[in-house]
Amino acid sequence: MQERVDRYISQYKEGYFSPLSMLARLSEEVGELAREINHVYGEKPKKDSEAEKALEEELGDVMFVLTSFANSLDIDISEAFDMSMSKIETRDKDRWTKKEED
């Protein structure tokens, strides 16, 4: 994903946005995802005039911006994810009720 995003962004002179702009853009996209979640699972139905957007599309937009953000900061998403999962798997291993094994 990171290579594909970088190929796309690299074809433009403007390149990656600044970290602060990336954070604002990420917040915007997460807000759009939240709005869709609220329409689908919450108490706020869409207006008849509002276009239907798939949750997959909104989640994809979040992933694109997050990937762009990581690229702009030279962060390997796989490494960042592995570090996070190791922390979570250790810290939260007994936090939740485990399913019974068959």
C-alpha positions in Angstrom: 0.0 0.0 0.0 2.7 2.4 0.9 4.6 1.9 -2.4 1.4 2.4 -4.4 0.5 5.6 -2.5 4.0 6.9 -3.0 3.9 6.2 -6.7 0.7 8.2 -6.9 1.8 11.2 -4.8 5.3 11.3 -6.3 3.9 12.2 -9.8 2.9 15.6 -8.5 5.2 18.6 -7.7 3.3 19.4 -4.5 4.1 16.0 -3.0 3.0 15.1 0.5 1.2 17.7 2.7 2.8 18.9 5.9 2.2 16.8 9.1 -0.3 19.3 10.4 -2.3 19.3 7.2 -2.2 15.5 7.1 -3.5 15.3 10.6 -6.3 17.7 9.7 -7.1 15.6 6.6 -7.1 12.4 8.6 -9.5 14.0 11.1 -11.8 15.0 8.2 -11.8 11.5 6.8 -12.5 9.9 10.2 -15.3 12.3 10.6 -16.8 11.2 7.3 -16.5 7.6 8.4 -18.2 8.4 11.7 -21.0 10.1 9.8 -21.6 7.0 7.7 -21.4 4.7 10.7 -24.0 6.9 12.3 -26.3 6.7 9.3 -26.0 2.9 9.0 -25.9 1.9 12.7 -26.9 5.0 14.6 -30.0 7.0 15.1 -29.4 9.6 12.4 -30.8 8.5 9.0 -29.6 10.1 5.8 -31.5 12.9 4.2 -33.1 12.1 0.9 -30.7 14.6 -0.7 -27.6 12.9 0.6 -25.7 10.5 -1.6 -25.2 6.9 -0.4 -21.5 6.2 0.5 -20.3 2.8 1.3 -18.5 2.3 4.6 -15.8 0.5 2.6 -15.2 3.7 0.6 -14.9 5.9 3.7 -12.6 3.4 5.4 -10.5 3.3 2.3 -10.2 7.1 2.4 -9.0 6.9 6.0 -6.4 4.2 5.0 -5.2 6.3 2.0 -4.6 9.4 4.2 -3.1 7.3 7.0 -0.7 5.7 4.5 0.2 9.1 3.0 0.8 10.4 6.5 3.1 7.5 7.3 5.0 7.9 4.0 5.4 11.6 4.6 7.1 10.9 8.0 9.1 7.9 6.6 7.3 5.5 8.9 6.9 1.8 7.8 3.3 1.0 8.6 4.0 -2.7 8.9 6.7 -2.1 11.5 4.4 0.4 13.4 1.5 -2.1 13.3 3.8 -4.9 14.6 5.0 -2.7 17.5 1.5 -1.7 18.4 0.2 -5.3 18.2 3.1 -6.6 20.4 2.2 -3.9 23.0 -1.5 -4.7 22.9 -1.0 -8.5 23.0 1.1 -8.1 26.1 -0.7 -5.3 27.9 -4.3 -6.5 27.2 -3.8 -10.3 27.1 -6.0 -10.8 30.2 -8.2 -7.8 29.8 -11.1 -9.4 28.0 -13.0 -12.6 28.5 -11.5 -15.3 26.3 -13.7 -17.7 24.3 -13.9 -21.2 25.4 -11.6 -23.6 23.4 -13.4 -26.5 21.7 
